[in-house]
Every structure is written in structure tokens, then in C-alpha cells.
Amino acid sequence: MEELSRFNLVGKSPTFKNTVNRIHRMAQLDATVLIAGETGTGKELAARAIHYLGVRSEKPFVPVNCGALSESLVESELFGHERGAFTDAKSASVGLIGEAGGGTLFLDEVDTLTLKAQAALLRFLQDKTYRRVGGGGMRQVDVRVIVASNSDLGAQAKERRFRQDLLYRLNVLTLTMPALRDREDDGVLIAQTILQRLSHQYRIPCRTLHADALSFIRSYAWPGNVRELENVIHREFLMCEELMLQLRDSRCDLLGERGVGSKSIRTTMAFREAKARAVAEFERGYVAQLLSQADGNISHAARMAMQDRSAFGKMVRKYGLGHDDAGGLST
């Protein structure tokens, strides 16, 4: 277990131990891996562990957020291009696959690739050969591919939103990262580990967790999983002036104790003002939660909300949601 702590994979529950055993086993099997799991469960951390515990550890690990790839340039970004292949191609590029040569290419949010990009990826996976955009000759590269998704790819394949033949190629080895709520008391251990890391990072005395905080960590469902817990601990660590953290503010925010009917809305204010404030609080919380679930990808979050991207983006800017709310934003 301690060996994986350097990858920020921490836990002692039986569920987590089983996951760790699978990671160790897959690290020794040089085959394609599909990592499933909810947002914030540590899919990229697991991918890094599989790479650095395996025979390719001395070679590059190249992570790619597929949701952030430009739809019009996705093949160029993945496979590279020759100089002059398109208007802005002022120099040749080896592409992300070329950068990962000999190592591991990690494709996160693989389900966000267009069907055209999925077809190109399928061709590459068949024999590890590809052609740069604007190039004439075929190239070959030795690279291990690990992909991740928080969506049900099988269901997407049935709905023809994800290629069934690509799913067959990707689903060689499967690893499912467990939700934090299914990991017994791991939440407390993770929180304590985060506090130690933050103390070292900011060079200030380490904080401890109050009994109320421990009880909350154990009982709360943590829909954003480890990433959400880390965000809460990070914020409380920086803002609390006491050495013992009670997580009082975060508990109020997460449990909705500052919503309509709470003391935060004065009954003496005008109805219109009170309503506007309540709506604003709901909108901000809703948008922040979606961004967290979408790993900060605005386009993905907008689709989840069934809203136009530009309208959703306006709300993101309106409430100033950035790194502290959604772990960084991408388009």
C-alpha cells in the first residue's frame, strides 16, 4: 500500500486493497487498459501507477484530456502533422502519440472523442501504425494505451455514440476505481494524508481533524469522491486559523444549510431580492457541481446540463468559478 502512496493512492479498506492488487498485476501486463469509475476517484492516478510500476517506467507518460481536444484538430494533435498541412501548421509536429513513443499514452474522457476521431484511434490500435496529417508515409510507434471514462461505454455503444469495435479494442484489461463512499473509513485516512501534504507544501503547522469533522467525512456521500474531499480539506486548511479543523463552513455548504430558509437570507429583505439571492446561490452551486463532475470541461458540463455551451459559459464567468470550485477549467 505504501508503494502507491507516492501516486497519491491511499487507503486500507478491502475494496481499495483489491484495486491496488489489480493495479500491480496490470502494471506487469503490457496491454491496453480501460479504467472506469466516477469523477474524482483517481483514474489518472491509477494510470500513472500502472505506467511507473511497469517496464515502461523510464519512458514518457503522456496524459491527454480528450474533452479538451479541438474537434477540428483532434487528429493533428494525436497523430501530428507535416509543415503546411493546414493554415496554422508553420512547423511539423510529432503529435501526442509520437511524444509517448516507448511509453504510455493516457486518454482521459475517451468517450468525448468524435466518431471520426474514434475511427482514427481504432485504426491506430489495430497495428500501432498511423499517418501524420498532410504526410504520405505510414509511421509505427511502440506505445501502451490506457484510457479512462466516467461514462458507461457499453451503454454509449448501444446508443451508437461510441464505436462498439473500438470498445472491443480498448476493453482488454479493465480496472474500476471504487467510489469513496464504498471504501469504508478510507476518507478519514485520505483527509489526514492530505493535511500532512499541505503542511509540508505551505510550511505551516499541520492541522488535525475535530471529532465533528471526522463524523462528517464518514457520513457524507462525497459525490465528487476523493477530488471533492481534497478540495474541501485544502480550502479549510488555508482558511481556518485554528489548529483543529471542524469543517464547519464546508459542512454548511455541502449540506445546503445556507439555502432558502436559512439564516443567510434575512426575512426583512424584499421578496424580489431574497428570491434573486436564493436563485443565485442555487445556480452557483449547480454550475460548480457540474464542473466538478466534468473535470472542469465547460463543453462537457454544458451537455450534462442540457444547455447551450455559450449560455453555460456565461454562468461560469458570472460566478467566477475557477480552480477552487472545479479544479481548473477547459473548453
C-alpha positions as CSV (number, residue, x, y, z in Angstrom):
1,M,0.0,0.0,0.0
2,E,2.8,2.4,0.9
3,E,4.3,1.9,-2.5
4,L,1.3,3.5,-4.2
5,S,1.1,6.4,-1.7
6,R,3.7,8.2,-3.9
7,F,1.0,8.3,-6.6
8,N,-1.5,9.7,-4.0
9,L,-3.4,6.5,-3.9
10,V,-4.1,6.0,-0.2
11,G,-6.4,3.6,1.6
12,K,-6.7,0.4,3.7
13,S,-10.2,-0.8,3.0
14,P,-10.7,-4.3,1.5
15,T,-12.2,-2.7,-1.6
16,F,-9.1,-0.4,-2.1
17,K,-6.7,-3.3,-1.4
18,N,-8.3,-5.3,-4.2
19,T,-7.9,-2.3,-6.5
20,V,-4.3,-2.0,-5.6
21,N,-3.7,-5.7,-6.3
22,R,-5.2,-5.2,-9.8
23,I,-3.0,-2.2,-10.4
24,H,0.1,-4.1,-9.5
25,R,-1.0,-7.0,-11.8
26,M,-1.8,-4.8,-14.7
27,A,1.5,-2.9,-14.4
28,Q,3.2,-6.2,-15.3
29,L,0.9,-6.9,-18.3
30,D,1.8,-4.7,-21.2
31,A,-1.7,-4.5,-22.7
32,T,-4.4,-1.8,-23.2
33,V,-6.3,-0.9,-20.0
34,L,-9.7,0.6,-19.7
35,I,-10.2,2.4,-16.4
36,A,-13.7,3.1,-15.3
37,G,-15.1,5.0,-12.3
38,E,-16.9,8.1,-11.2
39,T,-15.4,11.5,-11.5
40,G,-12.8,12.1,-8.8
41,T,-12.0,8.5,-8.0
42,G,-8.4,8.8,-9.2
43,K,-8.4,7.2,-12.6
44,E,-5.4,9.2,-13.8
45,L,-3.5,8.4,-10.6
46,A,-4.1,4.7,-11.3
47,A,-2.9,5.1,-14.9
48,R,0.3,6.7,-13.7
49,A,0.8,3.9,-11.2
50,I,0.3,1.3,-13.9
51,H,2.9,3.0,-16.1
52,Y,5.5,3.8,-13.4
53,L,5.3,0.3,-11.9
54,G,5.7,-1.4,-15.2
55,V,8.5,-2.0,-17.7
56,R,7.9,1.4,-19.5
57,S,8.6,3.4,-16.4
58,E,11.7,5.1,-17.9
59,K,9.8,6.2,-20.9
60,P,7.2,9.1,-21.2
61,F,3.8,9.1,-19.7
62,V,1.6,11.4,-21.8
63,P,-1.8,12.3,-20.4
64,V,-4.5,13.6,-22.8
65,N,-7.8,15.1,-21.8
66,C,-9.8,14.2,-24.9
67,G,-12.6,16.5,-23.9
68,A,-10.2,19.5,-24.3
69,L,-9.0,18.5,-27.8
70,S,-10.2,20.8,-30.6
71,E,-12.8,18.9,-32.7
72,S,-11.3,20.2,-35.9
73,L,-7.7,19.4,-35.0
74,V,-8.0,16.3,-32.9
75,E,-6.3,14.0,-35.5
76,S,-3.5,16.6,-35.8
77,E,-3.0,16.8,-32.1
78,L,-3.0,13.0,-31.7
79,F,-1.0,11.9,-34.7
80,G,0.9,15.0,-35.6
81,H,1.2,16.9,-38.8
82,E,3.6,18.0,-41.5
83,R,4.6,21.6,-42.1
84,G,1.9,23.4,-44.2
85,A,-0.7,20.6,-43.7
86,F,-3.2,23.4,-42.8
87,T,-3.2,27.2,-42.3
88,D,-1.5,27.3,-38.9
89,A,0.9,24.4,-39.4
90,K,4.0,26.5,-39.6
91,S,6.2,23.6,-38.4
92,A,5.9,19.9,-38.2
93,S,4.6,18.2,-35.1
94,V,5.2,14.6,-33.9
95,G,1.8,14.6,-32.1
96,L,0.9,13.2,-28.7
97,I,1.3,9.6,-29.9
98,G,4.8,10.4,-31.1
99,E,5.6,12.1,-27.8
100,A,4.6,8.9,-26.0
101,G,6.8,6.7,-28.1
102,G,8.1,3.8,-26.0
103,G,5.9,4.8,-23.1
104,T,2.3,5.2,-22.2
105,L,-0.5,7.3,-23.8
106,F,-3.3,8.0,-21.4
107,L,-6.6,9.1,-23.0
108,D,-8.9,10.5,-20.3
109,E,-12.6,11.1,-21.2
110,V,-12.1,8.9,-24.2
111,D,-15.9,8.9,-24.7
112,T,-15.8,12.6,-25.7
113,L,-13.9,11.9,-28.9
114,T,-16.0,12.3,-32.1
115,L,-16.9,9.2,-34.1
116,K,-14.4,10.3,-36.7
117,A,-11.6,10.5,-34.1
118,Q,-12.7,7.2,-32.7
119,A,-12.3,5.6,-36.1
120,A,-8.8,7.1,-36.4
121,L,-7.9,5.8,-32.9
122,L,-9.2,2.3,-33.9
123,R,-7.0,2.2,-36.9
124,F,-4.0,3.0,-34.8
125,L,-4.8,0.4,-32.1
126,Q,-5.0,-2.3,-34.7
127,D,-1.3,-2.3,-35.6
128,K,0.1,0.8,-34.0
129,T,0.7,2.5,-37.4
130,Y,-0.5,5.9,-38.3
131,R,0.0,8.7,-40.8
132,R,0.6,12.3,-39.9
133,V,-1.9,14.9,-41.2
134,G,-0.5,16.1,-44.5
135,G,2.0,13.3,-44.6
136,G,2.4,10.5,-47.2
137,G,4.2,7.7,-45.4
138,M,3.0,5.4,-42.6
139,R,4.7,5.5,-39.2
140,Q,4.8,3.0,-36.5
141,V,5.3,3.6,-32.8
142,D,5.6,1.3,-29.7
143,V,3.2,2.7,-27.1
144,R,1.0,1.4,-24.5
145,V,-2.5,2.9,-24.4
146,I,-4.6,3.4,-21.3
147,V,-8.0,5.0,-21.5
148,A,-10.4,6.2,-18.9
149,S,-14.1,7.2,-18.8
150,N,-16.7,8.0,-16.1
151,S,-19.4,7.1,-18.6
152,D,-20.9,3.7,-19.3
153,L,-19.2,3.0,-22.7
154,G,-21.3,-0.2,-23.2
155,A,-24.5,1.9,-23.0
156,Q,-23.0,4.5,-25.2
157,A,-22.1,1.9,-27.8
158,K,-25.7,0.6,-27.8
159,E,-26.8,4.2,-28.4
160,R,-24.3,4.4,-31.3
161,R,-22.5,7.3,-29.6
162,F,-19.3,5.2,-29.1
163,R,-18.0,2.7,-31.6
164,Q,-18.6,-0.9,-30.5
165,D,-15.5,-2.1,-32.4
166,L,-13.3,0.5,-30.6
167,L,-14.7,-0.6,-27.2
168,Y,-13.6,-4.2,-28.0
169,R,-10.1,-3.0,-28.7
170,L,-9.9,-0.9,-25.5
171,N,-11.6,-3.4,-23.2
172,V,-8.6,-5.8,-22.9
173,L,-7.9,-5.2,-19.2
174,T,-10.5,-3.4,-17.1
175,L,-10.0,-1.6,-13.8
176,T,-12.8,0.1,-11.9
177,M,-11.9,2.7,-9.4
178,P,-14.3,2.4,-6.4
179,A,-16.3,5.4,-5.2
180,L,-15.1,6.9,-1.9
181,R,-18.5,6.1,-0.2
182,D,-17.7,2.4,-0.9
183,R,-14.3,2.5,0.8
184,E,-15.3,2.3,4.4
185,D,-13.1,4.5,6.6
186,D,-10.6,5.5,3.8
187,G,-12.0,9.0,3.7
188,V,-10.5,9.8,7.1
189,L,-7.1,8.3,6.2
190,I,-7.1,10.3,2.9
191,A,-8.0,13.5,4.7
192,Q,-5.2,13.1,7.2
193,T,-2.7,12.3,4.4
194,I,-3.8,15.5,2.6
195,L,-3.3,17.6,5.7
196,Q,0.3,16.3,6.1
197,R,1.0,17.1,2.4
198,L,-0.5,20.6,2.7
199,S,1.5,21.3,5.9
200,H,4.7,20.4,4.0
201,Q,3.7,22.3,0.9
202,Y,2.8,25.6,2.7
203,R,5.4,25.1,5.5
204,I,2.8,25.8,8.3
205,P,1.9,23.6,11.3
206,C,-0.1,20.6,10.5
207,R,-3.8,20.7,11.3
208,T,-5.8,17.9,12.9
209,L,-9.5,16.9,12.4
210,H,-12.1,17.6,15.0
211,A,-14.5,14.8,16.0
212,D,-17.3,16.6,14.2
213,A,-15.2,16.7,11.0
214,L,-14.3,13.0,11.3
215,S,-18.0,12.2,11.7
216,F,-18.9,14.3,8.6
217,I,-16.2,12.7,6.5
218,R,-17.5,9.3,7.4
219,S,-21.2,10.0,6.8
220,Y,-21.2,12.3,3.8
221,A,-21.7,10.6,0.4
222,W,-18.9,12.6,-1.4
223,P,-20.4,12.6,-5.0
224,G,-17.2,14.2,-6.2
225,N,-15.2,11.4,-4.5
226,V,-11.5,11.9,-3.5
227,R,-11.2,15.1,-5.6
228,E,-14.1,16.7,-3.7
229,L,-12.7,15.7,-0.3
230,E,-9.3,17.1,-1.3
231,N,-10.8,20.4,-2.4
232,V,-12.7,20.7,0.9
233,I,-9.6,19.9,3.1
234,H,-7.4,22.2,1.0
235,R,-9.8,25.1,1.4
236,E,-10.4,24.6,5.1
237,F,-6.7,24.1,5.7
238,L,-5.9,27.5,4.2
239,M,-8.8,29.5,5.6
240,C,-9.1,28.1,9.2
241,E,-7.0,29.9,11.8
242,E,-7.4,27.1,14.3
243,L,-5.2,24.0,14.5
244,M,-8.2,21.7,14.7
245,L,-10.4,21.7,11.7
246,Q,-14.2,21.3,12.2
247,L,-15.0,21.8,8.5
248,R,-17.9,23.9,9.7
249,D,-18.2,26.1,6.6
250,S,-17.9,23.2,4.2
251,R,-20.5,21.2,6.1
252,C,-22.9,24.1,5.7
253,D,-22.2,24.5,2.0
254,L,-22.3,20.8,1.2
255,L,-25.4,20.0,3.2
256,G,-27.3,23.1,1.9
257,E,-27.7,24.8,5.3
258,R,-27.2,28.1,3.6
259,G,-30.1,27.7,1.2
260,V,-33.6,29.1,1.3
261,G,-35.0,29.4,4.8
262,S,-31.6,29.5,6.5
263,K,-30.2,32.4,8.5
264,S,-28.2,33.6,5.5
265,I,-31.4,35.0,3.9
266,R,-32.8,37.8,6.1
267,T,-36.6,37.7,6.2
268,T,-36.5,41.5,6.4
269,M,-35.2,41.9,2.8
270,A,-37.6,42.4,-0.1
271,F,-39.1,39.3,-1.6
272,R,-37.6,40.0,-5.0
273,E,-34.1,40.5,-3.5
274,A,-34.4,37.3,-1.4
275,K,-35.6,35.3,-4.4
276,A,-32.8,36.6,-6.6
277,R,-30.2,35.7,-3.9
278,A,-31.6,32.2,-3.4
279,V,-31.6,31.6,-7.2
280,A,-28.0,32.9,-7.5
281,E,-26.9,30.6,-4.7
282,F,-28.6,27.6,-6.4
283,E,-27.1,28.5,-9.8
284,R,-23.6,28.9,-8.5
285,G,-23.8,25.6,-6.6
286,Y,-25.3,23.7,-9.5
287,V,-22.7,25.0,-12.0
288,A,-19.8,24.3,-9.6
289,Q,-21.0,20.7,-9.1
290,L,-21.4,20.1,-12.8
291,L,-17.9,21.5,-13.5
292,S,-16.5,19.2,-10.8
293,Q,-18.2,16.2,-12.3
294,A,-17.0,17.2,-15.8
295,D,-13.4,17.7,-14.6
296,G,-13.6,21.4,-15.4
297,N,-14.6,20.9,-19.0
298,I,-17.2,23.5,-19.9
299,S,-18.4,21.8,-23.0
300,H,-19.0,18.5,-21.2
301,A,-20.7,20.3,-18.3
302,A,-23.0,22.2,-20.6
303,R,-24.0,18.9,-22.3
304,M,-24.8,17.4,-18.9
305,A,-26.9,20.4,-18.0
306,M,-28.6,20.2,-21.5
307,Q,-27.7,23.8,-22.1
308,D,-26.0,25.7,-24.9
309,R,-22.3,26.0,-24.3
310,S,-22.2,29.8,-24.6
311,A,-25.1,30.2,-22.1
312,F,-23.4,27.8,-19.6
313,G,-20.1,29.6,-20.1
314,K,-21.7,32.9,-19.2
315,M,-22.8,31.4,-15.9
316,V,-19.3,30.1,-15.2
317,R,-17.9,33.7,-15.8
318,K,-20.8,35.3,-13.9
319,Y,-20.0,33.4,-10.7
320,G,-16.2,33.5,-11.2
321,L,-15.9,29.7,-11.0
322,G,-12.3,28.8,-11.3
323,H,-9.7,26.4,-9.8
324,D,-11.1,26.4,-6.3
325,D,-14.5,25.4,-7.5
326,A,-14.0,22.9,-10.3
327,G,-10.3,22.0,-10.4
328,G,-9.4,24.2,-13.3
329,L,-11.4,24.9,-16.5
330,S,-11.1,23.8,-20.1
331,T,-13.2,24.3,-23.1
